Amino acid sequence: MLSKGGCPKTMLSIKDALEVLEGKWKLLILFSLSGGPKRFKEISREVVGITDKTLSKELKHLETNQLVKREVFDTFPPKVQYSITEHGMSLEKVLDELHFWGLLHRKQIIGK
């Protein structure tokens, strides 16, 4: 696609995607949830370096964009669980490609 150029609609769709996935945490959160439903602290432990405040904000943003589902269970204490939605799973190929590109980039820059 990059070699073919693009039309304004292509630019708009890329802009929309970047607005939904902006920042360094959202894709890592989705990757964490791709292994199955998790509670807040489980995600926090897996996504190394994210603060609880940032994780909370990012989860709300992902939920607003229907990439993550938040489920509250009527227990004591209340249990909240997050899972990736079918719409979120549609990013699987994007995550795979980022993974492969990251390996190539690391090899190019670091030589390892």
N, C-alpha and C positions, 0 to 999 in steps of 0.2 A: 504494500500500500504506500509506503514512504517513497518508493521510486516512481510511482505513478502520479504523484501529486495528489490533489484532493479538491473537493468542492467545499463551499461554505458549510454545507450540512455535515460533512465529515469533521470539520473543525469543531462544529457545535457539539456533535456527539462525543468527541474526545474531551471537550471542555466539561460537559455534563458528567462524564465518568470521573474525571479528575476532581471535580467538586465533591462527589460522593465519597471518593477514596482518598482525599487529600490527607497529608500528614504521614508520619512514619508508623503509626500504630494500627490503623484500621485493617490492613491486610494481614498483619501478624495476629490480630484478634480473630479474624475470620479463619486463618490457618489453624489456630488453637482450637476453635470450635468445630473445625472439619473432622476432628477425631471423635466427636460426640458431645452431647450436652454437658455443660460445666457450670459450677457455681462461681460467683464473683472471685473468690480467693484462689480458686484453681486457675482461672484465667490469669489473675495477677501474678501467680507463681510462674506460669509458663511464658508469659510475655515479659521477659526480664528487662527491668529498667523503667517500666511504666508506673506512674504513681496511681494510687487509688482514685484520686480526683480526676485525673486524665482518663483512666479506664472507664469510670462512670460516665463522663461526658461522651467518650467515643462510643460506648455501648448504646447510649440514648440516640446518638446520631445514626448509628447502624440500624437501630430499631425503627427510627423514623423513615429510613430508606428501605425498609422491609428486607434487610439482609440478615437480621438477627431477630429472634423471637425471645421475649422475656416472659417467663411463666412463674407465677407466684402460687405456691402450694399452701393450703389452709392447714398448717401445722403449727405447733408451738415448740421452739420459736419458728417464725415464718421461714419457709425455704424458698429461695429465688434461684431459678435455673435459666441459663441462656443456651440457645441452640441456633445453629445456622439454618436459615430457611432455604427452600428450593431456589429462590431468587439469588440468595447468597452463594449457593453451590454452583450457580452458573458462572462464577468467577474462577472455578477450578482450573481452567486452561490458562487463565491470566496468571494465577499463582504458579503453575507449572512452568510457564515461560519465564516468569521473573526469576524463579529458582535456577533454571538453566542459564539464563543470561548472567545472573549473579555469579555462578561458578566460572563462566567464561571471563567475566570482568575481573574477578579475583585473580584468576590465572594471568590475565593480561597485565594487571597493575602490580600485583605482588609477586607473581611468578610461581605460585604454589597451586 
